[in-house]
């Protein structure tokens, strides 16, 4: 089975290494050049991994470019994997591989198509999600499903823990996908497009905390946009402070104050009042000054 592999993030590297370990090293790897690493907070340069396994490597920022298509065609692939690449794959690209092109999506398609799916899964309080390998078509995450694994989303799920669950599935699923394709009659289960939902793009600025929201909502945001993503943040006394971990303060009615106000210092950080009168205890945070905000000082949801 001759494979072309396209990707540029941590999940791409995990899937690639799984294929290599099973003796399925791609004939060609297409990935983002290291100088463009800033496009992804979870960027991974696949070049070193690929070259060590004897794969040809092609760097590009546009997988639909004629030169890239020519390089792919020269590899004479039976199958193309696109895992961790934020670009629409047009028909000429999808037509290169003899047996088709397979994409990965960290959701239970047809639900949660689109961008920033892991953060949205947590922000929306989803109970169940899934890892999906599907055949790429002209739509966005709309092609027939090859393989899907459903699993529960934990009540305290973080972006990192959910990312790890998906990549653990992916490590096994890419190898299983090749086996299914080799049968000559791999699954192509059509999605129910009436059940589709779509996630909008998120940027680093969307991690700004709204202290008027409930404590539960603030905590979901903190868990949803943390590592490997840029993180939740707020402004205090002209300084941007990133908040990496927090829990609900045990005694909900103990402190009376203003929304966004620091009520006290705790063992690991500080306690902030949210819009529903419930406080959160910030356990992990980072700022340029490296010191906790003063008691009764107030966070603001805007830059100075």
Secondary structure, 3 states (H helix, E strand, C coil): CCEEEECCEHHHHHHHHHHHHCCCCCCEEEECCHHHHHHCCCECCCHHHHHHCCCEEEECCCCCCHHHHHHHHHCCCCEEEECCCCCCCCHHHHCCCCCCEEEEECCCCCCCEECCHHHHHHHCCCCEEEEEEEECCCCCCCCCEEEEEEEECCCCCCHHHHHHHHHHHHHHHHHHHHHHHHCCCCCCECCCHHHCCEECCCCHHHHECCCCCCHHHHHHHHHHCCCCCCCEEEEECCEEEEEEEEEECCCCCCCCCCCCEEEEECCCCEEEECCCCCEEEEEEEECCCCCCCCCCCEEECCCC
